[in-house]
Amino acid sequence: MAAHGRPDLRDLFDESPTPHIAHPPRTHHRDFYLATDGSFRDSGGGLGAVIETRDGERVARVALTDQAPDNNVAEYRALHLGLDVLAARSPSEARVGVLVDHDDLAANVNAAILSAQGGRPGTPHRVSVPRATGLHWRGIQARLHGFGAVRAARIPSDRNPAHPLANTPGRYAHLDGEPDRCLRPEPANTPGEERIPPPSRSDRGAGD
């Protein structure tokens, strides 16, 4: 259950599994949280993204129509879109928590992060993306490595705030009028923050 009075995306991230990577100490000290979702329909699908700071300030909401060939590819396109939007509104050293409701996508993101970190134990997970994703996975990787730190959490679809944006993008056309904002969260370790993490969030490999 979400902690009372804490931002939704941060709560979701703290509560959800991060495939291949154990939650580190002060997990909620990510600077930004990005939730994305993609949808597919024969009549046309959509992409959605929601970005918040650690303090719960909304940075951006995006809802676009899209013609992905299937739902799996739509998920990758949505993450690519969300990372592009976040990169334009955050400093390069930002620590980012990604929230998606697609198991393979979350696993692939974290596996890619682990493989790029020298001196860290790897994962037996083999990254495999849908062929029709095209260059979107390469774009995702480039964005992931452009931030200070990234890890992805797998959240339930019915709790994904980007889900309605992706499924009914036409209802959110007004979001095009929202101003572009670049917000920085308050410094970490503000009063009331959790300072001593529970053992489940020690900074160790997921298999330890």
Sequence and secondary structure as in RCSB ss.txt:
>XXXX:A:sequence
MAAHGRPDLRDLFDESPTPHIAHPPRTHHRDFYLATDGSFRDSGGGLGAVIETRDGERVARVALTDQAPDNNVAE
YRALHLGLDVLAARSPSEARVGVLVDHDDLAANVNAAILSAQGGRPGTPHRVSVPRATGLHWRGIQARLHGFGAV
RAARIPSDRNPAHPLANTPGRYAHLDGEPDRCLRPEPANTPGEERIPPPSRSDRGAGD
>XXXX:A:secstr
   TTS HHHHHHHHS  TTB   TTGGG SEEEEEEEE  TT EEEEEEEEETTS EEEEEEEEE  SSHHHHH
HHHHHHHHHHHHTTS TT EEEEEES HHHHHHHHHHHHHHSTTS   S      GGGTTHHHHHHHHHTTSSEE
EEEE  GGG TTHHHHH GGGGGGGGGS         SS TT   S  GGG SSBTT 
